[in-house]
Amino acid sequence: MNNYDKILNMVKANHGYITTKEIDSLNISRTFLSNLVKDAKLERVGAGVYKLPEYPIDNFYILSKSSKNMSFSHATALYLHNMTDRIPLIYDITVPYHYSGNLLNNKNVSLRYVKDNIFKLGMIDVKTINNLTVKCYDLERTLCDIIKDKNRMDKEIYAKALKEYARSKNKNILKLVKYAKKLDIEKEVVELMEVLL
């Protein structure tokens, strides 16, 4: 199998996407990647991110590959958890305070900054609609974040998310309160849950 086939097989196995890091892990020169782009067999869709032309654009995946120190949060995380059907136009992303990557210059991103000790709290892998894996906060962390930032949230999305969570069979109130304690909003979260449950 030649290097072009190796790259294309890997792209197909990864739901139509590949990164330069993955090419490097195959010990294949990036020249092969450039040639595939020239021949219109691959498209460059972001910094170090490529896809097969017939596959849909996945902005969640492309953004997630721009930094390893990021997590989808707030309304964007609600969308990834199917708690809102409003497709994000601006992506809510949480990063550590010291973050200095290229998301800073992206006008389609709303950055939230947190201390290192809570950055990874509740971070999980979720699948996008195209079956690609991205980092996102779990439901309980997302709920804490939207409660903490309720003044910056769309009121309709906020109210619907709280009601959906209260009705959900998968809710974990103990985890929610544990996170709330770490994020200094325990009283607010407990009072809200007493009203909703």
N, C-alpha and C positions, 0 to 999 in steps of 0.2 A: 504494500500500500504506500503510495507516495504522500508527501507532506500535505498537498492540497486535500487529498481524500481524508487524511487524518484530521485536519482542521474541520472540514465539512461534516464529518461523522460526529465529531465532538459537539459542533453547533447543533446538529439535529438532536443529539442525546440531551442537550440542555435547552430544549424547547425553543430552538431557533436563535439563541444568543451565545456570544462568547466574549471574553475579555482578553486584553493583551497579557494579563497575568496568567490566564489559563494556557495561552499559546506558549508563554515562557516555560510553564511547567511541563510542556511536551518536548522541551528543548528544540523547538522549531524557530528558525529565524523569522522575525516580523516581516521580512521582505515577502514571504509567501502570503501573509495577511494583506499587505499592500496590493499585491498582484490580484488577489481575489476581489478586492474592492475595485481595482481598475477594470477587471473583467465583469463587473456588476453581479458577481456571485454573492458578495456580501456588501452591506451598507454600514458606514460608520454612523452611529446614532448618539454617541456621547464620548467623553474623554475616555479612551481605552475600552469602549464598548461597541460591539459589532453585532449585526443580526442578518439573517437571511431575508431577502426582499419580500418574500411571500408571507412573512410573519408580522403580526400587528406590533405597533409601537407600544412599549410598556414603560410609561414614564416612572412608575414606582421602582421598577428594576434598574432603569438607567440612573435615576437619582441615587439609589442605594449603592451603586457601584462607584459613585463619586467620592465616597468617604467611608472608612470602616468605623469611624466614630460618629455615627448618627443612628437615630431611630425615628420612624414615623410615629406621630403622636397626635393628640387632640382630635379635631374633626377628621383628619386623614386616617388616623387609627380607627376611628368609629366606622369609616367607610370600609376599611380592610376587614373589620369584624362584622360586616353586614348590619351595622346598627344605624346606618343612614344610607339612603340611596342617592344622595347628592354627591356626584362625582367631583372631587376636588379640582378647582382651577388654580388655587394656590396650595402648595403642599406644606402641611405643618410638620416640621422636623425638629427634634430636640437633639442638642449637642452639648458636650461639656463646656464650661466657661472658657477654657483655654483654646477652643477650636479656632483654627485659622485657615481652613480649607477653601476649596472653590465654590462651596455652597453659599458663601458670603456674597458672591456677586450674581447669584441667580435670582432674577426678579420674580420667578414663579414659586419661590420658597419663602415661608415665614419661619424664621429660626427662633427657637426657645432655648435659653441657656440654663443649665443646672449644674450644681456641684458634682464633682467626680463621685462622691460616695452614694449619690442617688441616681446617677446616670443609667446604670445597668439594672436598676430595680424594676422588675417586671418585664424585662426585655425578652422577647421570644422571636422565633422565626414564623412567618405566616406566608401563605401562598397568594400571589396576585391572581387576577382572573385568567391570566395566561399560564398559570401553574409555575411561576418563577418565585424563588424564595427571597424574601426581604425581611429586614429587622423592623420590629414594631413592638409597641408596648402592649401587654396583655390587657384584657378588659378592665380589670380592677385598677391598674395603674392609669389607664386612659380615663376612667371615671374620676379618679382623684385629680388628674391634671385638668379636666374640664371644669370640675367644681372649683379648683384653686384659681383658674383663669376665667371664671364665668362671665366677667365683664367684657372679655375679648371674644366670647363665643357668640355665634348666631343663636338667638333665643329659641328658635324653633328646633334646631338640631339638638341643643342642650336639653330641652324639656323632653323631647322624644327619646333621647338616649337614656335619660334617667328612668323614664317609664318602662322602656324596653328591658333595661337591666333588672328592674324590680319584678317584672313578669318572667324573666328568663329562668329556665330550669338549671342552667349552668352557672348561676351566680355563686360567688364564694364570699360571703359577708365577712368571715374571719380574715381572709386575705385582704379584703378591701379596707377593713379597720386597721390591720397591721401596716399597710402602705400609708394610710391616712396619718397614722402616728408618726411615721418616718418623714412625712411631708408637712408636718405641723398643721394638719387640717382635721384632726380627729373629731373635734366637737361638731364642726360643720357637717361632716360626713354622717356621723351618728344621728344627728338631728334630722337630716334629709332622709335617711333610710327609715327612721321611725315614722315619718309622714308617709313615705311611699309604700312601706311593706304592711 
